[in-house]
Amino acid sequence: MNTSSPKKDKNILYFGGVIVSLLVLILIALCAGAFPVTPGNILSVLCSALFGEASENVFHSVVILDVRIPRILLAVSIGAGLSVAGCVYQAVFRNPLVEPYLLGASSGAAFGAGLAIVLGFQIFSLQVTALLFSLSAVFLVYSLATKDGKTQLLHLILIGIVINALFTAGLSFLKTIAHSEQLRDLTFWLMGGIYVADWKDVLIIVPAILIAFLILWSMAWRMNVITLGDDEAQTLGLDVQKTRIITIFFSTLIASLAVATVGIIAWVGLIIPHIARMLVGPEHRALVPFSALFGGAFLLLCDTLARTLTGGEVPISILTSVIAAPYIIYLVRRNKAIFVG
């Protein structure tokens, strides 16, 4: 007897489609660029690396192993991480218009990067400084919004707006005292870019995002419950405060790592969960992994375009905005409720 449902069959089709799309995009990203390579070149280099042999073409080996594979892994992992973080934020705040930077992760990181670039105030490196200020901003927001062990969502959002404004003001001041070269470096960093990718970043970011993703995915049923509202969730036996702290912490960790490593990448954490929810529904056991796959494919597409459209490097937030903004306008024009089953 066939026990599968049309909804389940459709979701399997969507998952298969996004996995195939991701694999195709990975192949295109490996081949395309200022120095194009063929699938045969890729296979030869990978086989040589796998068996510990010297590659016949050293230049191919450097381009594929040291430049493109780290960049692909970083783009996919950060795209997946930001999408999952956005998905979780929208569930926890019960609002489809929130995104991972809501509580100050981006403005804190930007201020930290500004200090590192303009004043030379670096804690080990620019990325570490940005990460610490990003996490500090979110911790400050959560601390100020918590009273008597309870955190009101409205207070969290309002204080997040205030802290965002304060760090943005601080960044604006740093821009006014920056030299032209410093201002150029800071502006380019703020627009986001995965051109910084190397194996050191990959070995830190990919495992961290993977662990955070697995923890959040394991809490998918809790997110399903919390979307019903705090009173209903507590009636069903869910510790709302604990769930909110854990989910926000790991989502913020993902967003902070992403911003600190590649700058501020706009729209991914907002728009990808919307599209994923429309395709596979609001059930987070399916929505979280689908958002990860879809977000990874989307950011890899944008990054491939960023390095191939022109002779230089296009800041990736320009492309994510150009692609995502028309979709938001389309949703507003249709006045369509997204956060529904």
C-alpha positions as CSV (number, residue, x, y, z in Angstrom):
1,M,0.0,0.0,0.0
2,N,1.3,3.5,-1.0
3,T,1.5,5.6,2.2
4,S,3.2,8.6,0.6
5,S,1.3,11.9,0.4
6,P,1.3,14.4,-2.4
7,K,3.0,17.0,-0.1
8,K,5.8,14.5,0.8
9,D,6.3,13.6,-2.8
10,K,6.5,17.3,-3.8
11,N,9.0,18.0,-1.1
12,I,11.2,15.1,-2.3
13,L,11.0,16.6,-5.8
14,Y,12.0,20.0,-4.5
15,F,14.9,18.6,-2.4
16,G,16.1,16.6,-5.4
17,G,15.9,19.7,-7.6
18,V,17.9,21.9,-5.3
19,I,20.6,19.3,-4.7
20,V,21.1,18.8,-8.5
21,S,21.1,22.6,-8.9
22,L,23.8,22.9,-6.2
23,L,26.0,20.3,-7.8
24,V,25.6,21.9,-11.3
25,L,26.5,25.3,-9.8
26,I,29.6,23.8,-8.1
27,L,30.8,22.4,-11.4
28,I,30.2,25.7,-13.1
29,A,32.0,27.6,-10.3
30,L,35.0,25.2,-10.7
31,C,35.2,25.7,-14.4
32,A,34.4,29.4,-14.8
33,G,36.7,32.4,-14.1
34,A,39.5,34.5,-15.4
35,F,41.4,31.2,-16.0
36,P,38.8,28.7,-17.3
37,V,39.4,25.0,-16.8
38,T,37.6,22.0,-18.1
39,P,35.9,19.1,-16.2
40,G,38.8,16.9,-17.4
41,N,41.3,19.3,-15.8
42,I,39.3,19.2,-12.6
43,L,39.1,15.4,-12.6
44,S,42.8,15.1,-13.2
45,V,43.7,17.5,-10.4
46,L,41.4,15.9,-7.9
47,C,42.6,12.4,-8.7
48,S,46.2,13.5,-8.3
49,A,45.4,15.1,-4.9
50,L,43.5,12.1,-3.8
51,F,46.3,9.7,-4.5
52,G,49.0,12.0,-3.3
53,E,50.6,12.4,-6.7
54,A,52.0,15.6,-8.2
55,S,49.6,17.2,-10.7
56,E,50.7,17.4,-14.3
57,N,49.7,21.0,-14.5
58,V,50.7,23.0,-11.4
59,F,48.8,26.1,-12.4
60,H,45.5,24.0,-12.7
61,S,46.2,22.5,-9.3
62,V,46.7,26.0,-7.7
63,V,43.6,27.4,-9.3
64,I,41.3,24.5,-8.4
65,L,42.7,23.4,-5.0
66,D,43.9,26.7,-3.5
67,V,41.5,29.2,-5.0
68,R,38.2,27.8,-6.2
69,I,37.4,24.9,-3.9
70,P,37.9,27.0,-0.7
71,R,35.8,29.8,-2.2
72,I,33.0,27.4,-3.2
73,L,33.0,25.7,0.2
74,L,32.9,29.1,2.0
75,A,30.1,30.5,-0.3
76,V,27.9,27.4,0.2
77,S,28.5,27.2,3.9
78,I,27.8,30.9,4.5
79,G,24.8,31.0,2.2
80,A,23.4,27.9,4.0
81,G,24.2,29.3,7.4
82,L,22.6,32.8,6.8
83,S,19.5,31.1,5.4
84,V,19.1,28.8,8.4
85,A,19.7,31.7,10.8
86,G,17.1,33.7,9.0
87,C,14.7,30.8,9.1
88,V,15.2,30.3,12.8
89,Y,14.9,34.1,13.6
90,Q,11.6,34.2,11.7
91,A,10.2,31.3,13.7
92,V,11.4,32.5,17.1
93,F,10.2,36.1,16.5
94,R,7.0,34.8,14.7
95,N,7.6,37.5,12.1
96,P,8.5,36.8,8.4
97,L,10.2,40.2,8.1
98,V,13.1,39.6,10.5
99,E,16.6,38.5,9.5
100,P,19.8,37.4,11.2
101,Y,21.1,40.9,11.6
102,L,18.1,42.1,13.7
103,L,19.9,42.1,17.0
104,G,23.1,44.0,16.0
105,A,25.3,41.2,14.6
106,S,26.0,43.2,11.4
107,S,26.4,46.6,12.9
108,G,28.6,45.3,15.7
109,A,30.8,43.5,13.2
110,A,31.0,46.5,11.0
111,F,32.0,48.7,13.9
112,G,34.7,46.2,14.9
113,A,36.0,46.1,11.4
114,G,36.0,49.9,11.3
115,L,38.1,50.0,14.4
116,A,40.5,47.4,13.0
117,I,40.9,49.2,9.7
118,V,40.8,52.9,10.7
119,L,42.5,52.9,14.2
120,G,44.5,49.7,13.8
121,F,42.7,48.3,16.9
122,Q,42.9,44.6,16.1
123,I,42.4,41.6,18.4
124,F,44.6,39.1,16.6
125,S,43.0,39.9,13.2
126,L,40.3,42.0,11.5
127,Q,38.0,38.9,11.4
128,V,38.4,38.2,15.1
129,T,37.8,41.8,16.1
130,A,34.7,41.9,13.9
131,L,33.4,38.6,15.4
132,L,33.9,39.7,19.0
133,F,32.1,43.0,18.5
134,S,29.3,41.2,16.6
135,L,28.7,38.8,19.5
136,S,29.1,41.6,22.0
137,A,26.4,43.7,20.3
138,V,23.9,40.8,20.4
139,F,24.8,39.9,24.0
140,L,24.3,43.6,25.0
141,V,20.9,43.6,23.3
142,Y,19.7,40.4,25.0
143,S,21.0,41.5,28.4
144,L,19.2,44.9,28.2
145,A,16.0,43.2,27.0
146,T,15.9,40.6,29.8
147,K,14.3,41.4,33.1
148,D,13.7,39.0,36.0
149,G,14.8,36.2,33.8
150,K,12.2,36.9,31.1
151,T,12.7,38.4,27.7
152,Q,9.9,40.1,25.8
153,L,10.2,39.9,22.0
154,L,9.0,43.5,21.6
155,H,11.7,44.7,24.0
156,L,14.3,42.6,22.2
157,I,13.4,44.1,18.8
158,L,13.3,47.7,20.1
159,I,16.6,47.5,21.9
160,G,18.1,45.8,18.9
161,I,17.1,48.8,16.8
162,V,18.7,51.1,19.3
163,I,22.0,49.2,19.6
164,N,22.1,48.9,15.8
165,A,21.8,52.7,15.6
166,L,24.5,53.3,18.1
167,F,27.0,51.0,16.4
168,T,26.1,52.5,13.0
169,A,26.7,56.0,14.4
170,G,30.1,54.8,15.7
171,L,30.9,53.4,12.2
172,S,29.9,56.7,10.6
173,F,32.3,58.6,12.9
174,L,35.1,56.2,12.0
175,K,34.4,56.9,8.3
176,T,34.7,60.6,8.9
177,I,38.2,60.3,10.3
178,A,39.4,57.6,7.9
179,H,42.0,58.3,5.2
180,S,41.0,57.6,1.6
181,E,42.7,54.2,1.4
182,Q,41.2,53.2,4.8
183,L,37.7,54.4,3.7
184,R,38.0,52.4,0.5
185,D,39.0,49.2,2.3
186,L,36.2,49.6,4.8
187,T,33.5,50.4,2.2
188,F,34.5,47.4,0.1
189,W,34.5,45.1,3.2
190,L,31.1,46.3,4.2
191,M,29.7,45.4,0.8
192,G,30.7,41.8,1.3
193,G,32.9,39.5,-0.7
194,I,34.1,35.9,-0.6
195,Y,37.4,36.8,-2.4
196,V,39.1,36.4,1.0
197,A,38.5,32.7,1.0
198,D,41.3,30.4,1.9
199,W,41.6,27.0,3.6
200,K,42.2,28.5,7.0
201,D,38.8,30.2,6.8
202,V,37.2,27.0,5.5
203,L,38.5,24.9,8.3
204,I,37.1,27.3,10.9
205,I,33.8,28.4,9.3
206,V,32.5,25.2,7.7
207,P,32.7,23.0,10.9
208,A,31.3,25.8,13.1
209,I,28.3,26.4,10.8
210,L,27.7,22.6,10.3
211,I,27.6,22.0,14.1
212,A,25.3,25.0,14.6
213,F,23.0,23.8,11.8
214,L,22.8,20.3,13.3
215,I,21.9,21.7,16.7
216,L,19.2,24.0,15.2
217,W,17.8,21.2,13.0
218,S,17.5,19.0,16.1
219,M,15.3,21.7,17.6
220,A,13.0,21.9,14.6
221,W,10.0,20.5,16.5
222,R,10.5,23.2,19.2
223,M,10.4,25.9,16.5
224,N,7.2,24.4,15.2
225,V,5.7,24.7,18.7
226,I,7.1,28.2,19.4
227,T,5.4,29.6,16.3
228,L,2.1,28.9,17.9
229,G,2.8,31.6,20.5
230,D,4.4,31.6,24.0
231,D,1.2,30.7,25.9
232,E,0.4,27.8,23.6
233,A,4.0,26.6,23.7
234,Q,4.2,26.6,27.5
235,T,0.8,24.8,27.6
236,L,2.4,22.1,25.5
237,G,5.3,21.8,27.9
238,L,8.0,23.8,26.0
239,D,10.5,25.9,27.9
240,V,10.1,29.0,25.7
241,Q,12.8,31.0,27.3
242,K,15.4,28.3,27.1
243,T,14.5,27.5,23.5
244,R,14.7,31.1,22.5
245,I,18.1,31.5,24.1
246,I,19.6,28.4,22.4
247,T,18.2,29.1,19.0
248,I,19.1,32.8,19.0
249,F,22.6,32.0,20.3
250,F,23.4,29.5,17.5
251,S,21.7,31.6,14.8
252,T,23.6,34.7,15.9
253,L,26.9,32.7,16.0
254,I,26.4,31.7,12.4
255,A,25.5,35.3,11.3
256,S,28.5,36.7,13.3
257,L,31.0,34.2,11.8
258,A,29.7,35.0,8.3
259,V,29.9,38.8,8.7
260,A,33.3,38.7,10.4
261,T,34.7,36.5,7.6
262,V,33.2,38.0,4.4
263,G,31.5,41.2,5.4
264,I,27.8,42.1,5.3
265,I,25.9,40.0,2.7
266,A,22.4,41.4,2.4
267,W,19.0,39.7,1.9
268,V,20.1,36.1,2.0
269,G,18.8,35.5,5.6
270,L,15.5,37.3,4.8
271,I,14.5,36.2,1.3
272,I,15.7,32.5,1.1
273,P,13.5,31.3,4.1
274,H,10.5,33.0,2.4
275,I,11.0,31.1,-0.8
276,A,11.8,27.9,1.0
277,R,8.7,28.2,3.1
278,M,6.5,28.7,0.0
279,L,8.0,25.6,-1.6
280,V,8.2,23.0,1.3
281,G,5.8,24.6,3.9
282,P,6.4,25.8,7.4
283,E,7.3,22.4,9.0
284,H,10.8,23.2,10.2
285,R,12.1,19.6,10.0
286,A,11.9,20.1,6.2
287,L,12.2,23.9,6.1
288,V,15.6,24.1,7.9
289,P,17.6,21.7,5.7
290,F,15.9,23.0,2.5
291,S,16.7,26.6,3.5
292,A,20.3,25.5,3.9
293,L,20.6,23.8,0.5
294,F,18.7,26.7,-1.2
295,G,20.8,29.4,0.5
296,G,24.1,27.6,-0.3
297,A,23.1,27.4,-4.0
298,F,21.9,31.0,-4.1
299,L,25.1,32.5,-2.6
300,L,27.3,30.3,-4.8
301,L,25.4,31.5,-7.9
302,C,25.9,35.1,-6.7
303,D,29.6,34.6,-6.0
304,T,30.2,33.0,-9.3
305,L,28.6,36.0,-11.0
306,A,30.5,38.4,-8.8
307,R,33.9,37.1,-10.1
308,T,32.9,36.5,-13.7
309,L,30.6,39.3,-14.8
310,T,33.4,41.9,-15.1
311,G,37.2,41.9,-15.2
312,G,37.2,42.7,-11.4
313,E,35.4,41.6,-8.4
314,V,31.8,42.8,-7.9
315,P,30.8,43.2,-4.2
316,I,28.4,40.3,-3.6
317,S,25.8,42.3,-1.7
318,I,25.1,44.3,-4.9
319,L,24.1,41.1,-6.7
320,T,22.1,39.7,-3.8
321,S,20.2,43.0,-3.6
322,V,19.6,43.1,-7.3
323,I,18.2,39.6,-7.4
324,A,16.3,39.7,-4.1
325,A,14.8,43.2,-4.0
326,P,12.5,42.7,-7.0
327,Y,11.1,39.6,-5.3
328,I,10.3,41.6,-2.2
329,I,8.5,44.2,-4.4
330,Y,6.6,41.4,-6.0
331,L,5.4,40.1,-2.7
332,V,4.4,43.5,-1.5
333,R,2.5,44.2,-4.7
334,R,0.6,40.9,-4.4
335,N,0.1,41.5,-0.6
336,K,0.7,37.8,-0.1
337,A,0.9,36.3,3.4
338,I,4.1,34.2,3.5
339,F,4.2,32.9,7.0
340,V,1.4,30.4,6.6
341,G,1.1,26.7,6.1
